[in-house]
Amino acid sequence: LLLDDIFDKLDNSRVEKIVQILNQNDFGQIFITDTNLERIDLIMNKLDVRCKYFMFNKQGVVDETCKN
């Protein structure tokens, strides 16, 4: 499942609800793109979601961070 930068158009409570729903069901791999690391990190920590962040620039992946 790919959610491409949709959180820019939603408030944090709606984003939290989407993440809760996705975390409760077996969707397999879920890729979420977001330009605001602080927002998505706050939500993932609040909901205690196991995830991995990939940071990109024009050259490609510059950082990987596992959470939980």
All heavy atoms as TSV, in Angstrom:
chain	resi	resn	atom	element	x	y	z
A	1	LEU	N	N	0.854	-1.171	0.000
A	1	LEU	CA	C	0.000	0.000	0.000
A	1	LEU	C	C	0.895	1.227	0.000
A	1	LEU	O	O	1.843	1.301	0.777
A	1	LEU	CB	C	-0.897	-0.012	1.232
A	1	LEU	CG	C	-1.834	1.169	1.433
A	1	LEU	CD1	C	-2.835	1.268	0.294
A	1	LEU	CD2	C	-2.562	1.044	2.752
A	2	LEU	N	N	0.636	2.178	-0.872
A	2	LEU	CA	C	1.401	3.416	-0.952
A	2	LEU	C	C	0.486	4.601	-0.669
A	2	LEU	O	O	-0.542	4.773	-1.322
A	2	LEU	CB	C	2.022	3.580	-2.347
A	2	LEU	CG	C	2.680	4.923	-2.645
A	2	LEU	CD1	C	3.866	5.166	-1.718
A	2	LEU	CD2	C	3.105	4.984	-4.105
A	3	LEU	N	N	0.864	5.389	0.328
A	3	LEU	CA	C	0.162	6.636	0.645
A	3	LEU	C	C	1.150	7.762	0.351
A	3	LEU	O	O	2.089	7.989	1.113
A	3	LEU	CB	C	-0.280	6.667	2.103
A	3	LEU	CG	C	-1.196	5.530	2.529
A	3	LEU	CD1	C	-1.446	5.577	4.022
A	3	LEU	CD2	C	-2.503	5.592	1.764
A	4	ASP	N	N	0.966	8.445	-0.750
A	4	ASP	CA	C	1.931	9.428	-1.223
A	4	ASP	C	C	1.532	10.841	-0.829
A	4	ASP	O	O	0.667	11.451	-1.452
A	4	ASP	CB	C	2.075	9.307	-2.741
A	4	ASP	CG	C	3.187	10.182	-3.290
A	4	ASP	OD1	O	4.084	10.577	-2.520
A	4	ASP	OD2	O	3.156	10.464	-4.499
A	5	ASP	N	N	2.163	11.352	0.211
A	5	ASP	CA	C	2.034	12.743	0.662
A	5	ASP	C	C	0.587	13.182	0.894
A	5	ASP	O	O	0.246	14.339	0.698
A	5	ASP	CB	C	2.733	13.678	-0.327
A	5	ASP	CG	C	3.140	14.992	0.320
A	5	ASP	OD1	O	3.273	15.030	1.556
A	5	ASP	OD2	O	3.306	15.977	-0.410
A	6	ILE	N	N	-0.268	12.255	1.319
A	6	ILE	CA	C	-1.666	12.631	1.569
A	6	ILE	C	C	-1.830	13.361	2.895
A	6	ILE	O	O	-2.812	14.053	3.107
A	6	ILE	CB	C	-2.609	11.412	1.551
A	6	ILE	CG1	C	-2.302	10.450	2.694
A	6	ILE	CG2	C	-2.560	10.712	0.222
A	6	ILE	CD1	C	-3.393	9.448	2.947
A	7	PHE	N	N	-0.868	13.222	3.789
A	7	PHE	CA	C	-1.012	13.807	5.115
A	7	PHE	C	C	-0.881	15.320	5.103
A	7	PHE	O	O	-1.277	15.987	6.047
A	7	PHE	CB	C	-0.009	13.190	6.076
A	7	PHE	CG	C	-0.186	11.698	6.208
A	7	PHE	CD1	C	0.896	10.866	6.338
A	7	PHE	CD2	C	-1.450	11.124	6.183
A	7	PHE	CE1	C	0.733	9.493	6.467
A	7	PHE	CE2	C	-1.619	9.754	6.305
A	7	PHE	CZ	C	-0.521	8.943	6.449
A	8	ASP	N	N	-0.353	15.858	4.043
A	8	ASP	CA	C	-0.272	17.314	3.903
A	8	ASP	C	C	-1.658	17.926	3.797
A	8	ASP	O	O	-1.860	19.085	4.113
A	8	ASP	CB	C	0.561	17.661	2.663
A	8	ASP	CG	C	0.797	19.141	2.533
A	8	ASP	OD1	O	1.135	19.766	3.557
A	8	ASP	OD2	O	0.644	19.672	1.418
A	9	LYS	N	N	-2.627	17.143	3.377
A	9	LYS	CA	C	-3.983	17.647	3.162
A	9	LYS	C	C	-4.950	17.302	4.295
A	9	LYS	O	O	-6.104	17.669	4.254
A	9	LYS	CB	C	-4.513	17.112	1.851
A	9	LYS	CG	C	-3.564	17.560	0.736
A	9	LYS	CD	C	-3.878	17.147	-0.583
A	9	LYS	CE	C	-2.916	17.526	-1.650
A	9	LYS	NZ	N	-1.530	17.637	-1.365
A	10	LEU	N	N	-4.452	16.578	5.299
A	10	LEU	CA	C	-5.293	16.148	6.415
A	10	LEU	C	C	-4.752	16.695	7.728
A	10	LEU	O	O	-3.552	16.900	7.874
A	10	LEU	CB	C	-5.317	14.620	6.495
A	10	LEU	CG	C	-5.836	13.875	5.262
A	10	LEU	CD1	C	-5.607	12.389	5.435
A	10	LEU	CD2	C	-7.298	14.180	5.035
A	11	ASP	N	N	-5.641	16.885	8.696
A	11	ASP	CA	C	-5.173	17.296	10.015
A	11	ASP	C	C	-4.626	16.078	10.758
A	11	ASP	O	O	-4.835	14.932	10.355
A	11	ASP	CB	C	-6.287	17.985	10.805
A	11	ASP	CG	C	-7.488	17.090	11.039
A	11	ASP	OD1	O	-7.316	15.990	11.603
A	11	ASP	OD2	O	-8.604	17.493	10.652
A	12	ASN	N	N	-3.903	16.323	11.845
A	12	ASN	CA	C	-3.231	15.248	12.568
A	12	ASN	C	C	-4.183	14.182	13.107
A	12	ASN	O	O	-3.847	13.002	13.131
A	12	ASN	CB	C	-2.387	15.812	13.703
A	12	ASN	CG	C	-1.104	16.433	13.198
A	12	ASN	OD1	O	-0.817	16.413	12.007
A	12	ASN	ND2	N	-0.339	16.995	14.104
A	13	SER	N	N	-5.371	14.563	13.529
A	13	SER	CA	C	-6.301	13.559	14.066
A	13	SER	C	C	-6.750	12.584	12.981
A	13	SER	O	O	-6.899	11.382	13.234
A	13	SER	CB	C	-7.503	14.222	14.737
A	13	SER	OG	O	-8.274	14.938	13.790
A	14	ARG	N	N	-6.944	13.063	11.778
A	14	ARG	CA	C	-7.327	12.168	10.676
A	14	ARG	C	C	-6.151	11.280	10.254
A	14	ARG	O	O	-6.324	10.106	9.941
A	14	ARG	CB	C	-7.847	12.977	9.495
A	14	ARG	CG	C	-9.241	13.519	9.761
A	14	ARG	CD	C	-9.777	14.289	8.554
A	14	ARG	NE	N	-11.169	14.628	8.730
A	14	ARG	CZ	C	-11.615	15.693	9.394
A	14	ARG	NH1	N	-10.754	16.509	9.967
A	14	ARG	NH2	N	-12.906	15.932	9.504
A	15	VAL	N	N	-4.960	11.853	10.276
A	15	VAL	CA	C	-3.771	11.059	9.970
A	15	VAL	C	C	-3.605	9.948	11.006
A	15	VAL	O	O	-3.351	8.794	10.664
A	15	VAL	CB	C	-2.509	11.944	9.921
A	15	VAL	CG1	C	-1.252	11.096	9.796
A	15	VAL	CG2	C	-2.604	12.938	8.776
A	16	GLU	N	N	-3.780	10.281	12.276
A	16	GLU	CA	C	-3.693	9.276	13.344
A	16	GLU	C	C	-4.698	8.153	13.118
A	16	GLU	O	O	-4.378	6.984	13.281
A	16	GLU	CB	C	-3.938	9.919	14.712
A	16	GLU	CG	C	-2.775	10.712	15.214
A	16	GLU	CD	C	-3.050	11.300	16.587
A	16	GLU	OE1	O	-3.859	10.711	17.354
A	16	GLU	OE2	O	-2.464	12.349	16.895
A	17	LYS	N	N	-5.910	8.499	12.756
A	17	LYS	CA	C	-6.942	7.491	12.524
A	17	LYS	C	C	-6.559	6.563	11.378
A	17	LYS	O	O	-6.720	5.339	11.478
A	17	LYS	CB	C	-8.293	8.169	12.236
A	17	LYS	CG	C	-9.433	7.216	12.223
A	17	LYS	CD	C	-9.611	6.578	13.599
A	17	LYS	CE	C	-10.801	5.663	13.606
A	17	LYS	NZ	N	-10.859	4.855	14.809
A	18	ILE	N	N	-6.040	7.124	10.288
A	18	ILE	CA	C	-5.603	6.295	9.158
A	18	ILE	C	C	-4.492	5.346	9.597
A	18	ILE	O	O	-4.524	4.151	9.292
A	18	ILE	CB	C	-5.139	7.179	7.982
A	18	ILE	CG1	C	-6.330	7.872	7.343
A	18	ILE	CG2	C	-4.379	6.349	6.940
A	18	ILE	CD1	C	-5.957	8.921	6.321
A	19	VAL	N	N	-3.518	5.861	10.323
A	19	VAL	CA	C	-2.403	5.026	10.778
A	19	VAL	C	C	-2.899	3.942	11.730
A	19	VAL	O	O	-2.456	2.791	11.653
A	19	VAL	CB	C	-1.296	5.890	11.419
A	19	VAL	CG1	C	-0.227	5.027	12.058
A	19	VAL	CG2	C	-0.672	6.815	10.369
A	20	GLN	N	N	-3.840	4.266	12.618
A	20	GLN	CA	C	-4.415	3.251	13.513
A	20	GLN	C	C	-5.081	2.139	12.718
A	20	GLN	O	O	-4.893	0.959	13.004
A	20	GLN	CB	C	-5.450	3.882	14.449
A	20	GLN	CG	C	-4.886	4.642	15.583
A	20	GLN	CD	C	-5.972	5.282	16.425
A	20	GLN	OE1	O	-7.053	5.633	15.931
A	20	GLN	NE2	N	-5.689	5.461	17.697
A	21	ILE	N	N	-5.855	2.492	11.728
A	21	ILE	CA	C	-6.547	1.493	10.905
A	21	ILE	C	C	-5.540	0.616	10.177
A	21	ILE	O	O	-5.667	-0.611	10.164
A	21	ILE	CB	C	-7.504	2.182	9.902
A	21	ILE	CG1	C	-8.674	2.817	10.647
A	21	ILE	CG2	C	-7.995	1.187	8.855
A	21	ILE	CD1	C	-9.497	3.770	9.794
A	22	LEU	N	N	-4.540	1.234	9.596
A	22	LEU	CA	C	-3.531	0.475	8.861
A	22	LEU	C	C	-2.718	-0.431	9.780
A	22	LEU	O	O	-2.322	-1.525	9.394
A	22	LEU	CB	C	-2.598	1.427	8.110
A	22	LEU	CG	C	-3.241	2.238	6.997
A	22	LEU	CD1	C	-2.235	3.224	6.429
A	22	LEU	CD2	C	-3.801	1.340	5.909
A	23	ASN	N	N	-2.486	0.021	10.987
A	23	ASN	CA	C	-1.686	-0.751	11.943
A	23	ASN	C	C	-2.457	-1.948	12.499
A	23	ASN	O	O	-1.859	-2.910	12.964
A	23	ASN	CB	C	-1.209	0.167	13.069
A	23	ASN	CG	C	-0.076	-0.427	13.853
A	23	ASN	OD1	O	0.840	-1.017	13.289
A	23	ASN	ND2	N	-0.117	-0.261	15.161
A	24	GLN	N	N	-3.763	-1.931	12.453
A	24	GLN	CA	C	-4.582	-3.008	13.009
A	24	GLN	C	C	-4.863	-4.122	12.006
A	24	GLN	O	O	-5.268	-5.207	12.388
A	24	GLN	CB	C	-5.915	-2.454	13.508
A	24	GLN	CG	C	-5.767	-1.561	14.703
A	24	GLN	CD	C	-7.077	-0.907	15.082
A	24	GLN	OE1	O	-8.106	-1.120	14.456
A	24	GLN	NE2	N	-7.034	-0.092	16.117
A	25	ASN	N	N	-4.683	-3.862	10.737
A	25	ASN	CA	C	-5.009	-4.839	9.707
A	25	ASN	C	C	-3.742	-5.338	9.035
A	25	ASN	O	O	-2.689	-4.737	9.137
A	25	ASN	CB	C	-5.940	-4.218	8.661
A	25	ASN	CG	C	-7.287	-3.874	9.255
A	25	ASN	OD1	O	-7.952	-4.730	9.789
A	25	ASN	ND2	N	-7.662	-2.613	9.185
A	26	ASP	N	N	-3.869	-6.442	8.313
A	26	ASP	CA	C	-2.725	-7.034	7.637
A	26	ASP	C	C	-2.634	-6.515	6.208
A	26	ASP	O	O	-3.138	-7.132	5.272
A	26	ASP	CB	C	-2.832	-8.561	7.654
A	26	ASP	CG	C	-1.602	-9.221	7.090
A	26	ASP	OD1	O	-0.543	-8.574	7.063
A	26	ASP	OD2	O	-1.697	-10.383	6.672
A	27	PHE	N	N	-2.000	-5.363	6.044
A	27	PHE	CA	C	-1.829	-4.780	4.725
A	27	PHE	C	C	-0.489	-5.161	4.105
A	27	PHE	O	O	-0.191	-4.752	3.003
A	27	PHE	CB	C	-1.918	-3.254	4.794
A	27	PHE	CG	C	-3.325	-2.756	4.952
A	27	PHE	CD1	C	-3.851	-2.503	6.205
A	27	PHE	CD2	C	-4.121	-2.530	3.845
A	27	PHE	CE1	C	-5.146	-2.045	6.357
A	27	PHE	CE2	C	-5.415	-2.063	3.986
A	27	PHE	CZ	C	-5.935	-1.831	5.248
A	28	GLY	N	N	0.334	-5.896	4.820
A	28	GLY	CA	C	1.675	-6.181	4.320
A	28	GLY	C	C	2.522	-4.933	4.452
A	28	GLY	O	O	2.436	-4.213	5.439
A	29	GLN	N	N	3.302	-4.635	3.439
A	29	GLN	CA	C	4.149	-3.451	3.477
A	29	GLN	C	C	3.329	-2.208	3.157
A	29	GLN	O	O	2.538	-2.199	2.221
A	29	GLN	CB	C	5.291	-3.563	2.481
A	29	GLN	CG	C	6.334	-4.568	2.879
A	29	GLN	CD	C	7.508	-4.549	1.920
A	29	GLN	OE1	O	7.400	-4.101	0.786
A	29	GLN	NE2	N	8.634	-5.058	2.379
A	30	ILE	N	N	3.579	-1.167	3.937
A	30	ILE	CA	C	2.917	0.109	3.727
A	30	ILE	C	C	4.002	1.165	3.584
A	30	ILE	O	O	4.875	1.279	4.438
A	30	ILE	CB	C	1.992	0.464	4.905
A	30	ILE	CG1	C	0.930	-0.614	5.066
A	30	ILE	CG2	C	1.363	1.840	4.695
A	30	ILE	CD1	C	0.152	-0.500	6.357
A	31	PHE	N	N	3.947	1.922	2.509
A	31	PHE	CA	C	4.892	2.998	2.279
A	31	PHE	C	C	4.147	4.321	2.398
A	31	PHE	O	O	3.124	4.511	1.747
A	31	PHE	CB	C	5.524	2.897	0.879
A	31	PHE	CG	C	6.411	1.696	0.727
A	31	PHE	CD1	C	5.879	0.478	0.322
A	31	PHE	CD2	C	7.765	1.774	1.005
A	31	PHE	CE1	C	6.686	-0.632	0.180
A	31	PHE	CE2	C	8.583	0.666	0.868
A	31	PHE	CZ	C	8.045	-0.543	0.460
A	32	ILE	N	N	4.669	5.191	3.239
A	32	ILE	CA	C	4.066	6.499	3.445
A	32	ILE	C	C	5.118	7.547	3.110
A	32	ILE	O	O	6.210	7.520	3.681
A	32	ILE	CB	C	3.598	6.682	4.898
A	32	ILE	CG1	C	2.558	5.629	5.264
A	32	ILE	CG2	C	3.070	8.087	5.114
A	32	ILE	CD1	C	2.198	5.617	6.738
A	33	THR	N	N	4.799	8.446	2.186
A	33	THR	CA	C	5.710	9.557	1.920
A	33	THR	C	C	5.160	10.799	2.596
A	33	THR	O	O	3.950	11.015	2.657
A	33	THR	CB	C	5.869	9.818	0.408
A	33	THR	OG1	O	4.629	10.260	-0.124
A	33	THR	CG2	C	6.342	8.571	-0.313
A	34	ASP	N	N	6.076	11.589	3.145
A	34	ASP	CA	C	5.687	12.816	3.816
A	34	ASP	C	C	6.874	13.763	3.800
A	34	ASP	O	O	8.020	13.329	3.906
A	34	ASP	CB	C	5.261	12.522	5.255
A	34	ASP	CG	C	4.437	13.628	5.874
A	34	ASP	OD1	O	4.506	14.776	5.390
A	34	ASP	OD2	O	3.718	13.358	6.839
A	35	THR	N	N	6.610	15.026	3.670
A	35	THR	CA	C	7.674	16.028	3.685
A	35	THR	C	C	7.909	16.593	5.076
A	35	THR	O	O	8.801	17.395	5.279
A	35	THR	CB	C	7.339	17.189	2.731
A	35	THR	OG1	O	6.084	17.757	3.120
A	35	THR	CG2	C	7.276	16.695	1.298
A	36	ASN	N	N	7.115	16.151	6.054
A	36	ASN	CA	C	7.217	16.669	7.416
A	36	ASN	C	C	7.553	15.519	8.368
A	36	ASN	O	O	6.661	14.857	8.896
A	36	ASN	CB	C	5.905	17.344	7.811
A	36	ASN	CG	C	5.992	18.058	9.137
A	36	ASN	OD1	O	6.765	17.710	10.002
A	36	ASN	ND2	N	5.162	19.065	9.291
A	37	LEU	N	N	8.847	15.284	8.595
A	37	LEU	CA	C	9.287	14.183	9.451
A	37	LEU	C	C	8.773	14.332	10.881
A	37	LEU	O	O	8.348	13.349	11.492
A	37	LEU	CB	C	10.812	14.088	9.457
A	37	LEU	CG	C	11.403	13.032	10.383
A	37	LEU	CD1	C	10.943	11.630	10.007
A	37	LEU	CD2	C	12.916	13.122	10.402
A	38	GLU	N	N	8.765	15.541	11.401
A	38	GLU	CA	C	8.334	15.749	12.783
A	38	GLU	C	C	6.885	15.321	12.988
A	38	GLU	O	O	6.545	14.691	13.986
A	38	GLU	CB	C	8.518	17.217	13.197
A	38	GLU	CG	C	9.959	17.644	13.313
A	38	GLU	CD	C	10.613	17.934	11.962
A	38	GLU	OE1	O	9.887	18.227	10.977
A	38	GLU	OE2	O	11.842	17.846	11.877
A	39	ARG	N	N	6.022	15.659	12.037
A	39	ARG	CA	C	4.602	15.307	12.145
A	39	ARG	C	C	4.402	13.797	12.142
A	39	ARG	O	O	3.756	13.242	13.028
A	39	ARG	CB	C	3.809	15.939	10.999
A	39	ARG	CG	C	2.362	15.471	10.948
A	39	ARG	CD	C	1.587	16.034	9.791
A	39	ARG	NE	N	2.276	15.817	8.527
A	39	ARG	CZ	C	2.172	16.621	7.476
A	39	ARG	NH1	N	1.414	17.689	7.528
A	39	ARG	NH2	N	2.807	16.353	6.369
A	40	ILE	N	N	4.960	13.120	11.163
A	40	ILE	CA	C	4.743	11.682	11.057
A	40	ILE	C	C	5.437	10.941	12.200
A	40	ILE	O	O	4.918	9.961	12.727
A	40	ILE	CB	C	5.151	11.147	9.660
A	40	ILE	CG1	C	4.548	9.767	9.411
A	40	ILE	CG2	C	6.647	11.132	9.477
A	40	ILE	CD1	C	3.068	9.740	9.281
A	41	ASP	N	N	6.605	11.425	12.635
A	41	ASP	CA	C	7.314	10.793	13.746
A	41	ASP	C	C	6.518	10.927	15.043
A	41	ASP	O	O	6.412	9.972	15.816
A	41	ASP	CB	C	8.702	11.403	13.899
A	41	ASP	CG	C	9.577	10.620	14.850
A	41	ASP	OD1	O	9.589	9.371	14.769
A	41	ASP	OD2	O	10.254	11.251	15.674
A	42	LEU	N	N	5.936	12.072	15.280
A	42	LEU	CA	C	5.103	12.289	16.465
A	42	LEU	C	C	3.916	11.324	16.480
A	42	LEU	O	O	3.618	10.689	17.496
A	42	LEU	CB	C	4.609	13.736	16.506
A	42	LEU	CG	C	3.694	14.104	17.665
A	42	LEU	CD1	C	4.484	14.120	18.964
A	42	LEU	CD2	C	3.052	15.449	17.416
A	43	ILE	N	N	3.273	11.168	15.345
A	43	ILE	CA	C	2.115	10.275	15.244
A	43	ILE	C	C	2.529	8.821	15.422
A	43	ILE	O	O	1.889	8.068	16.162
A	43	ILE	CB	C	1.385	10.499	13.911
A	43	ILE	CG1	C	0.726	11.887	13.905
A	43	ILE	CG2	C	0.361	9.401	13.648
A	43	ILE	CD1	C	0.232	12.347	12.566
A	44	MET	N	N	3.601	8.407	14.766
A	44	MET	CA	C	4.063	7.018	14.883
A	44	MET	C	C	4.468	6.696	16.318
A	44	MET	O	O	4.170	5.616	16.829
A	44	MET	CB	C	5.240	6.755	13.943
A	44	MET	CG	C	4.876	6.851	12.493
A	44	MET	SD	S	3.611	5.666	12.027
A	44	MET	CE	C	3.597	5.865	10.277
A	45	ASN	N	N	5.131	7.633	16.993
A	45	ASN	CA	C	5.507	7.422	18.398
A	45	ASN	C	C	4.283	7.372	19.300
A	45	ASN	O	O	4.194	6.531	20.190
A	45	ASN	CB	C	6.466	8.513	18.866
A	45	ASN	CG	C	7.855	8.338	18.308
A	45	ASN	OD1	O	8.299	7.231	18.027
A	45	ASN	ND2	N	8.544	9.441	18.121
A	46	LYS	N	N	3.343	8.271	19.081
A	46	LYS	CA	C	2.122	8.312	19.896
A	46	LYS	C	C	1.345	7.005	19.799
A	46	LYS	O	O	0.822	6.505	20.784
A	46	LYS	CB	C	1.244	9.478	19.451
A	46	LYS	CG	C	-0.030	9.621	20.237
A	46	LYS	CD	C	-0.821	10.825	19.768
A	46	LYS	CE	C	-2.128	10.953	20.515
A	46	LYS	NZ	N	-2.913	12.099	20.048
A	47	LEU	N	N	1.285	6.428	18.587
A	47	LEU	CA	C	0.529	5.196	18.363
A	47	LEU	C	C	1.382	3.940	18.553
A	47	LEU	O	O	0.893	2.831	18.389
A	47	LEU	CB	C	-0.073	5.206	16.959
A	47	LEU	CG	C	-1.057	6.339	16.687
A	47	LEU	CD1	C	-1.474	6.327	15.225
A	47	LEU	CD2	C	-2.261	6.249	17.601
A	48	ASP	N	N	2.667	4.130	18.877
A	48	ASP	CA	C	3.607	3.027	19.106
A	48	ASP	C	C	3.667	2.083	17.899
A	48	ASP	O	O	3.526	0.876	18.018
A	48	ASP	CB	C	3.245	2.258	20.376
A	48	ASP	CG	C	4.385	1.375	20.851
A	48	ASP	OD1	O	5.553	1.718	20.602
A	48	ASP	OD2	O	4.108	0.328	21.460
A	49	VAL	N	N	3.859	2.670	16.728
A	49	VAL	CA	C	3.916	1.927	15.477
A	49	VAL	C	C	5.372	1.585	15.156
A	49	VAL	O	O	6.240	2.452	15.209
A	49	VAL	CB	C	3.308	2.750	14.317
A	49	VAL	CG1	C	3.496	2.041	12.998
A	49	VAL	CG2	C	1.838	3.025	14.583
A	50	ARG	N	N	5.615	0.340	14.845
A	50	ARG	CA	C	6.944	-0.089	14.405
A	50	ARG	C	C	7.110	0.339	12.956
A	50	ARG	O	O	6.277	0.021	12.101
A	50	ARG	CB	C	7.069	-1.606	14.522
A	50	ARG	CG	C	8.425	-2.114	14.191
A	50	ARG	CD	C	8.513	-3.606	14.490
A	50	ARG	NE	N	9.677	-4.131	13.821
A	50	ARG	CZ	C	9.664	-5.024	12.850
A	50	ARG	NH1	N	8.519	-5.549	12.463
A	50	ARG	NH2	N	10.762	-5.426	12.287
A	51	CYS	N	N	8.176	1.083	12.672
A	51	CYS	CA	C	8.355	1.597	11.318
A	51	CYS	C	C	9.829	1.839	11.023
A	51	CYS	O	O	10.678	1.756	11.907
A	51	CYS	CB	C	7.560	2.886	11.123
A	51	CYS	SG	S	8.032	4.220	12.227
A	52	LYS	N	N	10.099	2.148	9.786
A	52	LYS	CA	C	11.449	2.474	9.351
A	52	LYS	C	C	11.362	3.702	8.465
A	52	LYS	O	O	10.532	3.770	7.558
A	52	LYS	CB	C	12.056	1.303	8.579
A	52	LYS	CG	C	13.501	1.482	8.222
A	52	LYS	CD	C	14.064	0.181	7.637
A	52	LYS	CE	C	15.548	0.253	7.485
A	52	LYS	NZ	N	16.104	-1.020	6.989
A	53	TYR	N	N	12.213	4.687	8.755
A	53	TYR	CA	C	12.251	5.921	7.978
A	53	TYR	C	C	13.401	5.871	6.986
A	53	TYR	O	O	14.495	5.439	7.323
A	53	TYR	CB	C	12.473	7.138	8.881
A	53	TYR	CG	C	11.374	7.387	9.874
A	53	TYR	CD1	C	11.602	7.252	11.236
A	53	TYR	CD2	C	10.120	7.775	9.454
A	53	TYR	CE1	C	10.596	7.491	12.153
A	53	TYR	CE2	C	9.109	8.019	10.372
A	53	TYR	CZ	C	9.361	7.876	11.715
A	53	TYR	OH	O	8.367	8.115	12.614
A	54	PHE	N	N	13.137	6.320	5.779
A	54	PHE	CA	C	14.160	6.485	4.760
A	54	PHE	C	C	14.177	7.957	4.370
A	54	PHE	O	O	13.149	8.495	3.959
A	54	PHE	CB	C	13.863	5.650	3.506
A	54	PHE	CG	C	13.889	4.176	3.747
A	54	PHE	CD1	C	12.731	3.503	4.101
A	54	PHE	CD2	C	15.070	3.461	3.613
A	54	PHE	CE1	C	12.743	2.136	4.326
A	54	PHE	CE2	C	15.093	2.092	3.832
A	54	PHE	CZ	C	13.927	1.424	4.187
A	55	MET	N	N	15.312	8.592	4.506
A	55	MET	CA	C	15.454	9.992	4.121
A	55	MET	C	C	16.143	10.038	2.760
A	55	MET	O	O	17.148	9.355	2.544
A	55	MET	CB	C	16.297	10.750	5.159
A	55	MET	CG	C	15.736	10.660	6.575
A	55	MET	SD	S	14.082	11.334	6.747
A	55	MET	CE	C	14.417	13.043	6.523
A	56	PHE	N	N	15.604	10.841	1.859
A	56	PHE	CA	C	16.119	10.939	0.497
A	56	PHE	C	C	16.547	12.366	0.177
A	56	PHE	O	O	16.004	13.321	0.716
A	56	PHE	CB	C	15.034	10.563	-0.527
A	56	PHE	CG	C	14.648	9.125	-0.512
A	56	PHE	CD1	C	13.680	8.655	0.361
A	56	PHE	CD2	C	15.257	8.233	-1.378
A	56	PHE	CE1	C	13.312	7.316	0.369
A	56	PHE	CE2	C	14.899	6.893	-1.382
A	56	PHE	CZ	C	13.927	6.439	-0.510
A	57	ASN	N	N	17.497	12.461	-0.733
A	57	ASN	CA	C	17.788	13.719	-1.402
A	57	ASN	C	C	17.923	13.414	-2.889
A	57	ASN	O	O	17.573	12.311	-3.323
A	57	ASN	CB	C	19.032	14.407	-0.821
A	57	ASN	CG	C	20.315	13.646	-1.079
A	57	ASN	OD1	O	20.388	12.740	-1.902
A	57	ASN	ND2	N	21.362	14.013	-0.358
A	58	LYS	N	N	18.432	14.308	-3.673
A	58	LYS	CA	C	18.509	14.092	-5.125
A	58	LYS	C	C	19.412	12.924	-5.505
A	58	LYS	O	O	19.249	12.326	-6.557
A	58	LYS	CB	C	18.996	15.355	-5.814
A	58	LYS	CG	C	17.979	16.469	-5.783
A	58	LYS	CD	C	18.473	17.693	-6.497
A	58	LYS	CE	C	17.420	18.782	-6.404
A	58	LYS	NZ	N	17.813	19.994	-7.098
A	59	GLN	N	N	20.371	12.583	-4.636
A	59	GLN	CA	C	21.280	11.481	-4.930
A	59	GLN	C	C	20.722	10.121	-4.510
A	59	GLN	O	O	21.245	9.091	-4.878
A	59	GLN	CB	C	22.635	11.703	-4.233
A	59	GLN	CG	C	23.482	12.779	-4.888
A	59	GLN	CD	C	22.964	14.182	-4.611
A	59	GLN	OE1	O	22.548	14.489	-3.508
A	59	GLN	NE2	N	22.978	15.028	-5.628
A	60	GLY	N	N	19.668	10.093	-3.714
A	60	GLY	CA	C	19.069	8.834	-3.267
A	60	GLY	C	C	18.928	8.792	-1.757
A	60	GLY	O	O	18.808	9.822	-1.103
A	61	VAL	N	N	18.971	7.589	-1.192
A	61	VAL	CA	C	18.797	7.408	0.253
A	61	VAL	C	C	20.022	7.952	0.978
A	61	VAL	O	O	21.149	7.583	0.677
A	61	VAL	CB	C	18.597	5.919	0.612
A	61	VAL	CG1	C	18.503	5.736	2.115
A	61	VAL	CG2	C	17.367	5.359	-0.066
A	62	VAL	N	N	19.788	8.811	1.973
A	62	VAL	CA	C	20.888	9.379	2.747
A	62	VAL	C	C	20.859	8.939	4.204
A	62	VAL	O	O	21.836	9.104	4.915
A	62	VAL	CB	C	20.905	10.923	2.675
A	62	VAL	CG1	C	21.218	11.389	1.267
A	62	VAL	CG2	C	19.607	11.526	3.166
A	63	ASP	N	N	19.728	8.357	4.659
A	63	ASP	CA	C	19.636	7.923	6.046
A	63	ASP	C	C	18.500	6.923	6.194
A	63	ASP	O	O	17.478	7.017	5.522
A	63	ASP	CB	C	19.383	9.119	6.966
A	63	ASP	CG	C	19.479	8.768	8.443
A	63	ASP	OD1	O	20.237	7.844	8.792
A	63	ASP	OD2	O	18.783	9.416	9.247
A	64	GLU	N	N	18.705	5.935	7.077
A	64	GLU	CA	C	17.674	4.970	7.434
A	64	GLU	C	C	17.599	4.906	8.950
A	64	GLU	O	O	18.627	4.858	9.618
A	64	GLU	CB	C	18.011	3.567	6.918
A	64	GLU	CG	C	18.012	3.420	5.437
A	64	GLU	CD	C	18.345	2.007	5.006
A	64	GLU	OE1	O	18.018	1.052	5.746
A	64	GLU	OE2	O	18.951	1.868	3.947
A	65	THR	N	N	16.404	4.912	9.496
A	65	THR	CA	C	16.219	4.861	10.942
A	65	THR	C	C	15.068	3.912	11.259
A	65	THR	O	O	13.971	4.066	10.702
A	65	THR	CB	C	15.869	6.248	11.507
A	65	THR	OG1	O	16.861	7.177	11.108
A	65	THR	CG2	C	15.777	6.216	13.019
A	66	CYS	N	N	15.318	2.935	12.138
A	66	CYS	CA	C	14.252	2.044	12.599
A	66	CYS	C	C	13.655	2.584	13.886
A	66	CYS	O	O	14.374	3.085	14.734
A	66	CYS	CB	C	14.799	0.639	12.853
A	66	CYS	SG	S	15.250	-0.228	11.360
A	67	LYS	N	N	12.353	2.448	14.030
A	67	LYS	CA	C	11.647	2.873	15.248
A	67	LYS	C	C	10.913	1.683	15.835
A	67	LYS	O	O	10.305	0.914	15.115
A	67	LYS	CB	C	10.626	3.974	14.920
A	67	LYS	CG	C	11.224	5.250	14.442
A	67	LYS	CD	C	11.797	6.009	15.589
A	67	LYS	CE	C	12.276	7.373	15.115
A	67	LYS	NZ	N	12.305	8.335	16.164
A	68	ASN	N	N	10.953	1.566	17.154
A	68	ASN	CA	C	10.282	0.529	17.948
A	68	ASN	C	C	10.915	-0.794	17.642
A	68	ASN	O	O	10.473	-1.786	17.392
A	68	ASN	CB	C	8.780	0.528	17.732
A	68	ASN	CG	C	8.174	1.842	18.169
A	68	ASN	OD1	O	8.849	2.799	18.471
A	68	ASN	ND2	N	6.880	1.885	18.195
